[in-house]
Amino acid sequence: MPRNSKTIAIIVAARYASRCFLGKPLARINDLTMINRDARIPEHVQSFGGDVLMTPATCKNGTERVLRAAGMLATTSGW
């Protein structure tokens, strides 16, 4: 990896089964989608070359999902 390169992680704290907006992670915004825990999500992210890290369904809210994902990234090789 070049000395100037940086690794960027984007954490989207959204669930497909959201009570407020069912299907939110796959909703189209300017013809693009958001992302979350559903079998369709990893397939969608990988279709454009992205890597997927899924948090447990036991996370109570978005804050807990972001904290868990950040912790998982911190222990993942390459991050």
RODO-2510 file (C-alpha; in nm, 4 decimals, decimal comma):
residues 79
     n   res          X          Y          Z
     1     m     0,0000     0,0000     0,0000
     2     p     0,1425     0,3425    -0,0898
     3     r     0,2560     0,5557     0,2040
     4     n    -0,0117     0,8214     0,1349
     5     s    -0,3064     0,5837     0,1029
     6     k    -0,5748     0,5677     0,3694
     7     t    -0,8320     0,3045     0,4519
     8     i    -1,1852     0,4320     0,4861
     9     a    -1,4729     0,2496     0,6551
    10     i    -1,8327     0,3601     0,6230
    11     i    -2,0661     0,2324     0,8933
    12     v    -2,4373     0,2529     0,8148
    13     a    -2,6468     0,1929     1,1258
    14     a    -2,9639     0,0873     0,9482
    15     r    -3,1726    -0,2290     0,9579
    16     y    -3,3896    -0,3685     0,6822
    17     a    -3,6579    -0,4384     0,9441
    18     s    -3,6610    -0,0782     1,0707
    19     r    -3,9892     0,0085     1,2438
    20     c    -3,9829     0,3626     1,1023
    21     f    -3,8941     0,2819     0,7400
    22     l    -3,9183    -0,0844     0,6370
    23     g    -3,6564    -0,1633     0,3726
    24     k    -3,4642     0,1609     0,4343
    25     p    -3,1150     0,0238     0,3493
    26     l    -3,2271    -0,0717    -0,0012
    27     a    -3,4393     0,2383    -0,0634
    28     r    -3,3213     0,4245    -0,3724
    29     i    -3,1785     0,7733    -0,3209
    30     n    -3,0631     0,9302    -0,6492
    31     d    -3,0663     0,5756    -0,7917
    32     l    -2,8269     0,4462    -0,5214
    33     t    -2,9080     0,2427    -0,2086
    34     m    -2,8139     0,2467     0,1596
    35     i    -2,7058    -0,0817     0,3251
    36     n    -2,7855    -0,3515     0,6513
    37     r    -2,8701    -0,6986     0,8004
    38     d    -3,0584    -0,8908     0,5368
    39     a    -2,9414    -1,1574     0,2946
    40     r    -2,9868    -0,9098     0,0079
    41     i    -2,7492    -0,6553     0,1624
    42     p    -2,4169    -0,8457     0,1380
    43     e    -2,5011    -0,9468    -0,2184
    44     h    -2,5731    -0,5857    -0,3112
    45     v    -2,2560    -0,4468    -0,1487
    46     q    -2,0362    -0,7174    -0,3001
    47     s    -2,1900    -0,6524    -0,6446
    48     f    -2,0028    -0,3200    -0,6563
    49     g    -1,6834    -0,4502    -0,4935
    50     g    -1,7559    -0,3523    -0,1325
    51     d    -1,6699    -0,5521     0,1785
    52     v    -1,9424    -0,6364     0,4307
    53     l    -1,9268    -0,6525     0,8086
    54     m    -2,2569    -0,7485     0,9727
    55     t    -2,3346    -0,6703     1,3370
    56     p    -2,5406    -0,9095     1,5509
    57     a    -2,9191    -0,8750     1,5385
    58     t    -2,9071    -0,8418     1,9181
    59     c    -2,7811    -0,4819     1,8939
    60     k    -3,0561    -0,2637     2,0431
    61     n    -3,0114     0,0502     1,8309
    62     g    -2,7965     0,2290     1,5743
    63     t    -2,5509     0,3577     1,8330
    64     e    -2,4875     0,0049     1,9586
    65     r    -2,4479    -0,1224     1,5987
    66     v    -2,1903     0,1479     1,5176
    67     l    -1,9958     0,0760     1,8389
    68     r    -1,9982    -0,2988     1,7690
    69     a    -1,8942    -0,2509     1,4043
    70     a    -1,6088    -0,0168     1,5021
    71     g    -1,4876    -0,2753     1,7533
    72     m    -1,5065    -0,5492     1,4907
    73     l    -1,3071    -0,3336     1,2457
    74     a    -1,0431    -0,2629     1,5111
    75     t    -0,9759    -0,6371     1,5422
    76     t    -0,9903    -0,7104     1,1669
    77     s    -0,6638    -0,7487     0,9758
    78     g    -0,5961    -0,4546     0,7462
    79     w    -0,7875    -0,1918     0,9464
***
